[in-house]
Amino acid sequence: MIDIVDHKYRNREDAAEGEYIRLRLPNKRHNELFAIADRLLGGSRINMICEDGKGRLARIPGKMKRRARVRAGDLCIIQPWDIQNEKADIIYRYSRTQSITLSKQGLLPEELNVF
């Protein structure tokens, strides 16, 4: 049986051993970043603390708003806007278990590693 796994899900530290993780990671080519939800502002807007040290106002898009609830302290992937860099869209929200897995694997930046 052949294990088909996309290359972007490969764990960076264990690449030589052939271990894979099945979690979505930020795509740096599309300007995606890790961020932690800091404060809920209402109206599907959230203050986020990003891995580059900036605080951004993020919004939850409609297709995600109906499927996933974002709460304070959640780890997310955001994509800053091209026009206004201090605003962003939330692309993906990790569950608590997924956040802990990323932390144990060493894939989170030190600024956001609170799990």
Backbone bond lengths (Angstrom), bond angles and torsions (degrees), N, CA, C in turn:
res aa  C-N    CA-C-N  psi(-1)  N-CA   C-N-CA  omega(-1)  CA-C   N-CA-C  phi
1 M - - - 1.440 - - 1.523 108.80 -
2 I 1.303 116.97 136.24 1.461 122.56 -178.93 1.520 109.21 -100.26
3 D 1.314 116.04 130.25 1.461 121.82 178.31 1.529 108.36 -91.21
4 I 1.314 117.02 112.70 1.460 121.82 -179.44 1.522 108.14 -99.60
5 V 1.316 115.93 114.12 1.456 122.28 -179.76 1.512 107.87 -133.64
6 D 1.310 116.82 134.19 1.451 120.91 178.26 1.530 109.68 -65.80
7 H 1.332 117.74 143.35 1.453 122.01 -175.51 1.520 113.66 -66.03
8 K 1.325 118.77 -22.75 1.466 118.97 -177.70 1.526 112.39 -75.66
9 Y 1.329 118.39 -10.49 1.447 121.64 179.28 1.520 112.38 -94.97
10 R 1.307 117.45 2.10 1.458 120.80 -176.63 1.525 110.38 -73.61
11 N 1.310 116.49 133.70 1.454 122.34 178.58 1.520 108.98 -70.59
12 R 1.302 117.17 131.03 1.464 121.86 -173.51 1.522 113.06 -70.55
13 E 1.338 118.51 -37.73 1.461 120.84 -176.97 1.528 112.17 -75.47
14 D 1.326 117.23 -34.88 1.454 120.82 -174.79 1.525 112.27 -103.37
15 A 1.321 117.82 27.08 1.459 121.43 -177.56 1.520 111.20 -64.05
16 A 1.321 117.45 -35.00 1.460 120.22 -178.96 1.530 111.42 -69.91
17 E 1.332 117.12 -30.46 1.460 120.51 -178.44 1.516 112.27 -84.89
18 G 1.335 118.18 -10.46 1.455 121.04 177.57 1.519 114.53 82.70
19 E 1.339 119.29 17.10 1.457 121.28 178.47 1.526 109.75 -82.21
20 Y 1.310 115.91 145.87 1.453 121.62 -178.67 1.522 109.59 -125.97
21 I 1.310 115.18 149.43 1.460 119.67 169.16 1.518 106.75 -114.79
22 R 1.297 116.88 149.85 1.456 121.35 -176.40 1.520 110.61 -109.87
23 L 1.325 116.85 44.56 1.450 121.78 179.16 1.521 109.46 -117.39
24 R 1.300 115.20 148.41 1.449 119.65 177.37 1.524 109.51 -74.53
25 L 1.319 116.75 136.21 1.458 123.06 177.60 1.522 108.67 -116.70
26 P 1.337 117.70 155.04 1.473 119.31 179.48 1.524 111.35 -63.65
27 N 1.317 115.57 136.88 1.458 121.93 178.06 1.526 107.55 -92.36
28 K 1.316 116.85 109.86 1.470 121.24 -176.11 1.522 111.94 -67.12
29 R 1.346 117.60 -26.18 1.465 119.79 177.95 1.522 112.37 -68.35
30 H 1.333 116.56 -26.21 1.463 121.01 177.62 1.524 112.08 -99.83
31 N 1.335 116.49 15.04 1.465 122.57 175.02 1.532 111.92 63.10
32 E 1.323 118.14 39.91 1.455 122.06 178.57 1.524 109.92 -95.91
33 L 1.342 116.09 145.68 1.468 122.53 -176.14 1.528 110.26 -133.95
34 F 1.342 115.81 154.98 1.464 120.77 166.63 1.522 107.97 -75.65
35 A 1.340 116.79 146.15 1.463 121.44 176.01 1.522 108.97 -153.95
36 I 1.327 115.51 155.45 1.459 121.78 176.38 1.519 108.28 -116.34
37 A 1.333 115.68 133.43 1.463 121.39 178.44 1.525 109.08 -68.75
38 D 1.325 115.76 124.93 1.458 120.82 -176.49 1.521 111.33 -98.33
39 R 1.328 116.16 -52.03 1.462 121.28 -173.24 1.516 110.16 -145.09
40 L 1.318 117.96 133.89 1.452 122.27 174.80 1.525 108.51 -85.01
41 L 1.316 116.41 129.16 1.460 120.58 -176.35 1.525 112.98 -106.03
42 G 1.302 118.90 -12.13 1.450 122.50 -177.37 1.520 110.73 91.44
43 G 1.314 116.21 159.92 1.450 119.82 -179.61 1.518 112.18 67.15
44 S 1.331 117.39 33.22 1.471 125.67 -177.83 1.525 112.65 56.27
45 R 1.327 116.89 36.23 1.465 122.15 176.28 1.528 108.75 -121.42
46 I 1.332 114.60 142.79 1.465 121.26 -175.37 1.520 109.10 -140.79
47 N 1.336 116.88 139.24 1.466 121.29 170.01 1.520 107.75 -80.30
48 M 1.329 116.81 129.77 1.460 121.92 -177.75 1.522 109.69 -121.08
49 I 1.339 116.73 143.37 1.461 123.10 171.72 1.524 105.87 -103.30
50 C 1.323 116.94 118.31 1.466 121.88 -172.76 1.522 111.42 -95.02
51 E 1.335 115.77 166.44 1.462 120.81 -178.80 1.514 112.98 -69.55
52 D 1.346 118.07 -18.69 1.465 120.37 177.04 1.524 112.17 -87.45
53 G 1.341 117.47 4.90 1.456 121.69 175.33 1.517 114.52 91.64
54 K 1.319 118.27 -3.56 1.459 121.68 -179.63 1.516 110.77 -90.88
55 G 1.320 114.84 151.50 1.451 121.17 171.46 1.521 108.37 -98.28
56 R 1.320 117.22 130.43 1.462 120.76 -178.22 1.517 110.06 -127.99
57 L 1.327 115.19 150.75 1.452 122.60 173.12 1.522 106.98 -90.17
58 A 1.328 116.68 115.21 1.464 120.98 -176.83 1.520 109.65 -111.64
59 R 1.317 114.55 150.63 1.457 119.59 176.53 1.514 109.01 -118.85
60 I 1.319 115.28 151.44 1.457 121.52 178.11 1.527 106.93 -95.14
61 P 1.335 118.77 117.85 1.457 120.03 178.54 1.524 111.40 -64.53
62 G 1.314 116.90 156.86 1.457 122.26 -175.61 1.512 114.18 -58.75
63 K 1.341 118.49 -40.27 1.463 119.48 -178.64 1.526 112.04 -68.08
64 M 1.337 117.06 -28.51 1.457 120.03 177.60 1.530 111.06 -85.58
65 K 1.320 117.71 -29.92 1.459 122.02 -177.30 1.526 111.28 -60.90
66 R 1.314 116.88 -32.62 1.458 120.93 -177.83 1.528 112.89 -83.07
67 R 1.331 117.45 -17.94 1.459 120.59 -176.33 1.517 114.05 -104.48
68 A 1.312 118.69 -37.69 1.465 121.26 -171.77 1.526 110.29 -129.91
69 R 1.304 115.80 134.75 1.460 121.56 175.10 1.515 108.99 -93.80
70 V 1.317 117.03 128.97 1.457 121.65 177.60 1.526 107.36 -103.88
71 R 1.327 115.49 124.87 1.455 121.57 -179.80 1.521 109.37 -117.54
72 A 1.309 116.05 165.95 1.469 120.39 178.35 1.527 109.01 -63.16
73 G 1.327 116.53 133.88 1.453 122.53 -179.40 1.513 114.03 95.16
74 D 1.327 118.61 -3.21 1.467 121.29 179.55 1.523 110.89 -79.13
75 L 1.318 115.68 143.24 1.459 122.45 174.58 1.524 108.34 -87.30
76 C 1.324 116.40 131.75 1.463 121.83 -176.75 1.524 110.47 -135.86
77 I 1.325 114.80 166.67 1.457 122.24 167.64 1.515 106.32 -108.68
78 I 1.328 116.36 128.11 1.461 120.11 179.03 1.524 109.73 -121.63
79 Q 1.324 114.56 160.31 1.464 121.27 176.47 1.526 107.82 -127.98
80 P 1.346 117.82 108.12 1.473 120.07 179.12 1.523 111.51 -62.08
81 W 1.311 114.62 149.06 1.464 120.61 178.66 1.523 109.73 -71.15
82 D 1.318 116.53 149.68 1.461 120.99 176.42 1.520 111.35 -72.62
83 I 1.320 117.23 -35.81 1.464 121.66 -175.08 1.524 111.19 -78.52
84 Q 1.339 116.72 -51.38 1.465 122.29 -179.87 1.521 107.90 -117.98
85 N 1.310 116.92 108.50 1.458 120.93 -176.10 1.526 112.86 -71.43
86 E 1.328 118.55 -17.18 1.464 120.69 -179.82 1.531 112.33 -84.31
87 K 1.338 117.78 1.66 1.464 122.84 176.69 1.520 108.88 -122.25
88 A 1.352 115.65 155.51 1.461 119.59 -175.56 1.526 110.40 -153.43
89 D 1.322 114.87 166.90 1.462 123.24 172.64 1.527 108.12 -111.53
90 I 1.331 116.27 142.36 1.454 120.45 175.46 1.523 107.49 -85.43
91 I 1.329 116.02 126.79 1.456 122.01 -177.75 1.524 111.61 -96.92
92 Y 1.342 116.59 -41.54 1.463 121.07 -174.19 1.521 109.47 -152.11
93 R 1.343 116.73 144.66 1.458 121.86 175.82 1.519 108.74 -119.08
94 Y 1.337 115.92 130.07 1.452 121.77 177.90 1.522 109.80 -86.72
95 S 1.338 116.58 145.82 1.457 120.23 171.69 1.527 108.21 -76.35
96 R 1.306 116.24 171.59 1.468 120.77 -179.01 1.536 110.87 -62.70
97 T 1.330 116.91 -41.89 1.456 121.18 179.86 1.523 111.60 -65.15
98 Q 1.321 117.10 -40.74 1.463 120.88 177.84 1.517 111.13 -64.59
99 S 1.335 117.54 -38.60 1.463 121.53 178.42 1.523 111.34 -63.21
100 I 1.320 116.58 -42.08 1.462 120.94 178.72 1.524 110.53 -65.97
101 T 1.325 117.47 -38.52 1.460 121.46 177.68 1.524 111.34 -62.92
102 L 1.328 116.89 -44.88 1.462 120.65 177.63 1.528 111.37 -61.98
103 S 1.317 116.52 -38.05 1.461 120.74 179.26 1.526 111.16 -66.32
104 K 1.333 116.83 -43.54 1.469 120.51 179.38 1.522 111.97 -66.16
105 Q 1.325 116.85 -32.54 1.464 121.04 179.75 1.526 112.12 -77.84
106 G 1.333 117.49 -12.26 1.455 121.16 179.62 1.521 113.72 79.48
107 L 1.320 117.45 26.04 1.457 121.08 -177.91 1.525 113.34 -94.72
108 L 1.331 117.33 -9.46 1.466 120.30 178.81 1.521 109.62 -89.56
109 P 1.340 116.96 144.01 1.469 118.84 174.15 1.522 110.66 -66.68
110 E 1.322 117.17 155.05 1.460 122.09 -177.28 1.530 111.99 -61.53
111 E 1.334 117.93 -30.54 1.467 120.59 -179.30 1.522 112.14 -65.68
112 L 1.334 117.04 -28.28 1.472 121.27 -175.47 1.519 113.76 -109.39
113 N 1.292 118.47 2.43 1.456 121.00 -174.72 1.525 110.27 -80.60
114 V 1.323 116.91 78.33 1.463 121.90 178.34 1.523 111.20 -108.15
115 F 1.316 117.31 6.93 1.458 120.92 -177.44 1.497 108.36 -98.65
